[in-house]
Amino acid sequence: MTTFSIMITLSFFLSHSKLAAHFQSMEVRNSNFAAFIDIFTSNTYCMVIMSDASIPSAATLINIRNARKHFEKLERMSQGHLPLSR
C-alpha cells in the first residue's frame, strides 16, 4: 500500500467520522495488500494493513474481534469496572 493510498483511506475515514456517520468498518483490497479499518473499542478504531492479500478477510476480522475483547476488558479495568486481578 502506498503512502498516497493510506492517506486517501485515512482522509475518507476521518471525514466520515467527523460527520458522525455510522461508520462500522471498511476493507480495501487488491492483489498487493489488504487493509481493514474497524471499530475497536467505544472510543478507538483499528487499522490493519497486510502485505499478504491471500489471507482471507474472515481470518483478519476474527483476529480484530478477539483483540477487541481483550482491549474492551482493559478499558473497563482502567475505568474501575473490574478488579485488576482478573
C-alpha positions, 0 to 999 in steps of 0.5 A: 500500500502506498503512502498516497493510498493510506492517506486517501483511506485515512482522509475518507475515514476521518471525514466520515467520522467527523460527520458522525456517520455510522461508520462500522468498518471498511476493507480495501483490497487488491492483489498487493495488500489488504487493509481493514479499518474497524471499530475497536473499542467505544472510543478507538478504531483499528487499522490493519494493513497486510502485505499478504492479500491471500489471507482471507478477510474472515481470518483478519476480522476474527483476529480484530474481534478477539483483540477487541475483547481483550482491549474492551476488558482493559478499558473497563479495568482502567475505568474501575469496572473490574478488579485488576486481578482478573 
